[in-house]
Amino acid sequence: MAGKDLLLSSVVVKGLNDKLYEKRKTAALELERTVKELAVQNNFKLVEEIAITLDKDFLQGPNPNSKKGGLIGLAAVAIALGPEAGNCVNRLVPPVLSCFYDPDSRVRYYACESLYNIAKVTRSATLPYFTKVFDDICKLCADPDVNVRNGADLLDRLVKDIITESPNFDITKFIPLLRERILSNSPFVRSFVVQWINLLNAVPQVDMLKYLPELLDGLFLILNDKNRDIRKL
């Protein structure tokens, strides 16, 4: 607790822990200004410690409001750093991904929003986490909460944009996961996977015909799906 008070002002700590979104947002904006000042001073070590504190003292606690505050706080750090955020992506992305499985649907939703804002800044620097991000979004697209599904869909669109603009995307590591997920019985997951196959097929540097045999079993299952909309995909 002492470390948290040292790195973050009492106003920011109180605001990030508040149950009201407006107060968490205000605290995040204050944190963003602080991180910008640290970046100007090239004090990235302290910025990293702030990110660690947000994970340890907010995201890893039992309070849903604190988790929401930690999530918006990590996004604020990324936004404040701008292009430099890619250098500390290991302190930003994994903590947010851990919240994708939170029992509170609002925490899961804010995790989608947080990662969206982080990835929007870090872009290709998030690629080392791509398979994990894909797998988590794949599961969230079938979430029982419609707001979480919508948040996951928005995040998925951004990830697709990042992949299509990244010449260093390694599809060979992705195909096994795609092959596994295409066998799902969930219509949401099946739709999600087929959309990804269509996207990759349209990317010039990706030869999907090479990997088609590995996906045929799943594609045939989809063709036999009772849902007409799924078959049309």
matplotlib code that plots the C-alpha trace (Angstrom):
import matplotlib.pyplot as plt

x = [0.0, 2.9, 4.2, 0.9, 0.7, 4.2, 3.7, 0.1, -1.4, -4.1, -6.5, -5.7, -5.9, -9.2, -10.6, -9.6, -11.2, -14.5, -17.7, -18.7, -17.2, -17.0, -14.7, -12.5, -12.2, -11.2, -8.5, -7.3, -6.9, -4.9, -2.7, -2.3, -1.0, 1.5, 2.8, 3.2, 5.4, 7.5, 7.9, 9.2, 11.7, 12.6, 11.7, 10.3, 11.4, 8.9, 6.2, 6.9, 6.5, 3.2, 2.0, 3.1, 1.3, -1.9, -1.7, -0.8, -2.8, -5.9, -6.3, -5.3, -7.6, -11.1, -12.9, -14.6, -14.5, -10.7, -10.2, -12.2, -10.0, -6.8, -7.9, -8.7, -5.4, -3.3, -5.0, -4.2, -0.5, -0.5, -2.2, 0.1, 3.2, 2.1, 4.6, 6.8, 4.1, 5.4, 8.5, 6.5, 3.7, 4.7, 3.5, 0.2, -1.2, -0.9, -2.6, -5.6, -5.9, -6.1, -9.4, -11.0, -12.0, -13.3, -16.7, -18.0, -19.3, -18.5, -14.9, -14.7, -16.3, -13.8, -11.0, -12.0, -12.1, -8.8, -7.0, -8.6, -7.1, -3.7, -3.6, -4.7, -1.5, 1.0, -0.2, 2.3, 4.0, 1.1, 1.9, 3.8, 0.5, -1.6, -2.5, -3.5, -5.5, -7.2, -8.1, -9.5, -11.6, -12.8, -14.2, -15.6, -17.5, -19.7, -20.0, -23.5, -23.4, -24.2, -22.1, -19.1, -19.7, -20.0, -16.7, -15.0, -16.2, -14.9, -11.5, -11.5, -11.9, -8.9, -6.8, -7.8, -6.6, -3.3, -2.7, -3.4, -0.9, 1.8, 4.2, 5.8, 2.7, 3.6, 0.6, 2.2, 1.9, -1.7, -3.1, -3.1, -5.3, -7.5, -7.9, -8.9, -11.4, -13.1, -14.4, -16.5, -20.2, -20.9, -22.4, -20.7, -17.3, -17.9, -18.8, -15.8, -13.4, -14.8, -14.5, -10.8, -10.3, -11.9, -9.7, -6.5, -7.5, -7.6, -4.2, -1.7, 1.3, -0.7, -1.2, -4.3, -4.5, -1.4, -3.2, -6.7, -6.3, -5.8, -9.1, -11.3, -12.8, -14.0, -15.3, -17.3, -18.9, -19.9, -21.4, -23.7, -24.6, -28.3, -28.0, -28.5, -26.6, -23.6, -23.6, -23.7, -20.4]
y = [0.0, 2.4, 1.8, 2.7, 5.9, 6.8, 6.3, 7.6, 10.6, 10.1, 11.8, 9.3, 6.3, 7.4, 8.2, 4.9, 3.0, 4.9, 3.1, 5.9, 5.8, 9.6, 9.7, 6.8, 8.6, 11.9, 10.0, 8.3, 11.7, 13.0, 9.8, 10.4, 13.9, 12.5, 9.9, 12.4, 14.5, 11.4, 10.6, 14.1, 13.6, 10.1, 8.6, 5.4, 3.3, 5.1, 4.7, 1.0, 0.9, 2.7, 0.1, -2.7, -1.0, -0.7, -4.4, -5.5, -3.1, -2.7, -5.6, -8.4, -7.3, -8.5, -5.2, -4.9, -1.1, -1.2, -3.5, -1.2, 1.7, -0.3, -1.1, 2.5, 3.4, 1.1, 2.4, 6.0, 5.0, 3.7, 6.8, 9.1, 7.3, 7.3, 5.5, 4.8, 2.5, -0.3, -0.5, -1.5, -3.5, -6.5, -4.4, -3.3, -6.3, -9.4, -7.7, -6.7, -10.1, -11.6, -9.7, -11.3, -14.1, -12.1, -13.2, -9.6, -8.9, -5.2, -6.0, -8.1, -5.3, -2.7, -5.2, -5.2, -1.4, -1.1, -3.5, -1.7, 1.6, 0.0, -1.8, 1.3, 2.9, 0.0, -1.5, -4.2, -4.2, -6.4, -9.1, -11.3, -11.7, -12.2, -15.9, -15.2, -12.2, -14.1, -17.0, -14.7, -12.7, -16.0, -17.0, -13.6, -13.5, -16.2, -14.4, -14.4, -10.6, -8.7, -5.7, -7.9, -9.5, -6.0, -4.9, -8.1, -7.4, -3.9, -5.1, -7.9, -5.3, -3.4, -6.6, -7.5, -4.1, -4.5, -8.0, -6.8, -3.9, -6.1, -7.7, -9.8, -11.7, -15.4, -17.4, -20.7, -20.3, -19.2, -22.0, -24.7, -22.4, -21.6, -25.4, -26.0, -23.2, -24.0, -27.2, -25.3, -26.0, -22.3, -20.3, -17.2, -18.9, -20.5, -17.1, -15.5, -18.1, -18.0, -14.2, -14.6, -17.2, -14.8, -12.0, -14.0, -15.2, -11.6, -10.7, -10.8, -12.1, -15.0, -18.2, -19.7, -22.5, -23.9, -24.4, -25.3, -29.1, -28.4, -26.5, -28.7, -30.8, -27.7, -26.0, -29.2, -29.1, -25.5, -26.3, -28.8, -26.3, -26.0, -22.2, -21.0, -17.7, -19.7, -21.8, -18.6, -17.4]
z = [0.0, 0.8, -2.7, -4.3, -2.3, -3.3, -7.0, -7.3, -5.7, -3.1, -5.5, -8.3, -6.0, -4.5, -8.0, -9.6, -6.7, -7.0, -8.0, -10.4, -13.9, -14.1, -11.1, -12.4, -15.7, -14.1, -12.1, -15.2, -17.0, -14.0, -14.2, -18.0, -17.3, -14.7, -17.1, -19.9, -17.6, -16.6, -20.3, -21.0, -18.3, -19.8, -16.5, -18.0, -15.0, -12.8, -15.5, -15.5, -11.7, -12.0, -14.5, -12.1, -9.2, -11.2, -11.9, -8.4, -6.2, -8.5, -11.0, -8.6, -5.8, -5.1, -5.6, -9.1, -9.0, -8.3, -11.2, -13.5, -12.2, -12.8, -16.4, -17.3, -15.6, -17.7, -20.8, -19.6, -19.3, -22.9, -24.2, -22.4, -23.7, -27.3, -29.5, -26.5, -25.1, -27.3, -25.1, -22.0, -23.7, -21.4, -18.4, -20.2, -22.1, -19.8, -16.8, -19.0, -20.5, -17.0, -16.5, -19.6, -17.3, -14.4, -13.0, -13.2, -16.7, -16.3, -15.6, -18.7, -20.7, -19.4, -20.1, -23.7, -23.7, -22.0, -24.4, -27.4, -26.2, -25.5, -28.8, -30.7, -29.5, -29.4, -32.8, -34.0, -30.6, -29.4, -31.9, -29.4, -27.6, -30.7, -30.2, -26.6, -27.6, -30.4, -28.1, -25.5, -27.9, -29.4, -26.0, -25.3, -28.5, -27.0, -23.6, -22.1, -21.7, -24.8, -23.8, -23.4, -26.8, -28.4, -26.6, -27.9, -31.4, -31.4, -30.1, -32.8, -35.6, -34.3, -34.1, -37.6, -38.8, -37.0, -38.5, -42.1, -41.7, -40.2, -42.7, -39.9, -38.9, -38.5, -39.6, -39.0, -35.2, -35.6, -37.8, -35.0, -32.8, -35.7, -36.5, -32.9, -32.5, -35.8, -34.3, -31.7, -31.5, -30.6, -33.5, -32.2, -32.3, -35.7, -37.1, -35.5, -36.9, -40.4, -40.5, -39.6, -42.4, -44.9, -43.7, -43.9, -47.3, -48.5, -47.1, -50.0, -48.0, -46.6, -48.7, -47.1, -49.7, -48.1, -44.8, -46.2, -45.6, -41.9, -41.7, -44.0, -41.2, -39.4, -42.6, -43.4, -40.0, -40.6, -43.9, -42.1, -39.4, -38.8, -38.6, -42.2, -41.4, -40.3, -43.5, -45.6, -44.1]

ax = plt.figure().add_subplot(projection="3d")
ax.plot(x, y, z, "-o")
ax.set_aspect("equal")
plt.show()
